Amino acid sequence: MSRKIAFVASPVAEPQAALAELSALYGNVPLEQADVIVALGGDGFMLQTLHATQQIDLPVYGMNRGTVGFLMNAYARDGLEERLAQAEMALLNPLEMRAERVDGSFSQALAINEVSLLRQGAQAAKLRILVDGRERLSELVCDGAMVSTPAGSTAYNYSAHGPILPVGSDVMALTPVAAFRPRRWRGALLPKSSKVRFEVVEPDKRPVMADADSRSVRNVVAVDIASRGDIVHKLLFDPGHGLEERLIREQFA
């Protein structure tokens, strides 16, 4: 018995063309009637899809109609039902960000890849880092810092020379961005259960913004980050091309 598919696509030409083509071949049911979601676009659109369908207990199978496509499978018009039947599943837990602004207001967001803090102006940021309520670094002078999940460890984290994490590992990567002091500090690996807090030193002189999967909060004074084990995203990958294999392969590229 074939699965009922809900197709979603990025609102640009190539994914929209694929949406029309695949919908004509396989049908396209509403999300509430679907067995599986097929997302057409790039990694950014996959993240949007996972966030948008968070309350729906459905697996998501991505087909790359974007640029990098690390979270996506190769696009092909034919054989989709067979690919879905044979697909491997990866389970991902997001991070939760709770950011306090200078004016005392708060903002919360979830991040599948990473939560990052970045300087807002010309001067370097100064951050105090606490893990599980214990000060670990009194002052990090930097362009920013981030906490990354295994799924996000090959994205911004890797560009900032952070480690690639196995997808099944119960760890998070805490990685600085262009650290000036301590000059040789390269970050830390933390248990997934850790609660990380960044406090902004001199926020008026050195303003800082926080970002959770491209959802930004400006003028923050403190940011708390923790893994949400009660939220599970289900991603589907073609056999032999799963997320675990991709993370390993990336390290030998």
Number of C-alpha atoms within 10 A of each C-alpha: 4 10 13 18 21 21 25 22 24 20 12 11 11 14 21 17 15 20 21 14 13 18 16 10 12 18 13 20 16 12 17 9 11 16 16 20 25 23 28 29 28 23 21 16 22 27 17 16 20 21 17 10 15 14 11 11 12 18 20 25 25 29 24 22 26 17 10 12 18 20 23 27 21 13 14 11 10 11 8 15 15 11 16 19 11 13 18 18 18 18 15 20 21 25 26 19 24 18 27 21 19 16 9 9 9 14 14 15 19 23 26 23 25 29 32 27 28 20 22 19 13 9 14 21 28 26 27 17 21 17 16 12 11 11 14 11 13 12 17 24 21 22 22 24 27 24 28 32 29 27 26 26 26 23 16 18 27 15 11 19 16 24 22 22 24 18 22 13 11 13 19 27 24 22 26 26 23 17 21 16 12 12 11 8 13 16 18 13 15 16 12 18 14 15 16 21 23 24 19 25 20 13 20 12 12 18 23 29 23 29 20 23 19 15 12 15 19 18 20 26 23 24 24 18 25 21 24 16 12 7 14 16 21 17 23 26 23 18 12 11 17 20 25 16 13 16 21 14 11 11 11 6 5
